[in-house]
Amino acid sequence: MKPKPTPDENDFAALDTWAQTLPLHAGRPLTPTQRRKESRARRPIRPAKLASAKSKRVMISIPPTLLKSASLYAQKTHRTLSGPIAESLTKKNGRKTS
């Protein structure tokens, strides 16, 4: 069964109806390369952060008991360990984080 010719491309209702009548076997399967490209194209793309907005990694020394309590708090609030530390430093400095 051959699909009818495509309707006017400005008539969206007719285009939708026409697309619904297309059989699924009308196309050929994707090759592995095409499948990879298609899946990459469907991934959401996040805009790149500015260098000034990126978090930096630092090594700090914390007493084990404080580290344990901060880690438990972070787990309880479903956050990473850096979250409560950054939050408390922000409150101490009185600055907003970006």
Secondary structure, 3 states (H helix, E strand, C coil): CCCCCCCCCCCHHHHHHHHHHCCHHHCCCCCHHHHHHHHHHHCCCCCCCCHHHCCCCCCCCCCHHHHHHHHHHHHHCCCCCHHHHHHHHHHHHCCCCC
